Amino acid sequence: MKQTSKNILKSFATVFTVAILFMSCGDEYERVGEERVKPIFPQGVAHNFTLTYTETKEAMSAQDSAESRIIAVLSSPVSEDYDNQYFKFKNFPEGLRVDFYDDNDQKSVVVADYGIVYSQTNLIDLQGNVVIETHDGKKLETDQLFVDRKNNWIFTEAAFKYTNPEDGTVMDGEGMDFNRDFSYFKAHKTYGLMTIKEEDQ
């Protein structure tokens, strides 16, 4: 009996000592990098999302009514709204499509695998298999494209392929700036220009 009591006391003392050691250990590890970043969550998620941007031809006061026109339509299978963050944005993890309309209501289309719309800067960041096609058949393919909605300007620093059916050319390059209808564009670096249209004989 004495032996059993001694064993119980030794076991209890061991457990008590280990418990005190664990309680005295604090987590003083300083987290850095990705460990330090707190997870963020959207304030709302919309499925089969469509957003239409319109503008009026003239400035309006609060009591006016005027005719407006559609300048862009953004659609996506999933939209995540992060307007609850300090730097507000909307995320499109399953891709998106943006239809742009010029002053003559001619439509140009942009599609991408992923996109972010930054609410405060009016900038759209498109990534993955980005393709833009204008109403007259011009086509740009790249991995990343930025759309500045405020200034109606589009640009990329990534490699691109630009097809122009008007003069029958295909251009490969890196970095490009252009307006919505491709009436002005500037390539930063080109790898070559290849004529694909055959001359009539």
Secondary structure as GFF3:
##gff-version 3
##sequence-region A 1 201
A	DSSP	alpha_helix	2	24	.	.	.	ID=ss1
A	DSSP	three_ten_helix	33	35	.	.	.	ID=ss2
A	DSSP	beta_strand	44	56	.	.	.	ID=ss3
A	DSSP	beta_strand	68	81	.	.	.	ID=ss4
A	DSSP	beta_strand	89	92	.	.	.	ID=ss5
A	DSSP	beta_strand	96	101	.	.	.	ID=ss6
A	DSSP	beta_strand	107	112	.	.	.	ID=ss7
A	DSSP	beta_strand	114	118	.	.	.	ID=ss8
A	DSSP	beta_strand	123	133	.	.	.	ID=ss9
A	DSSP	beta_strand	139	148	.	.	.	ID=ss10
A	DSSP	beta_strand	153	164	.	.	.	ID=ss11
A	DSSP	beta_strand	169	179	.	.	.	ID=ss12
A	DSSP	beta_strand	185	195	.	.	.	ID=ss13
###
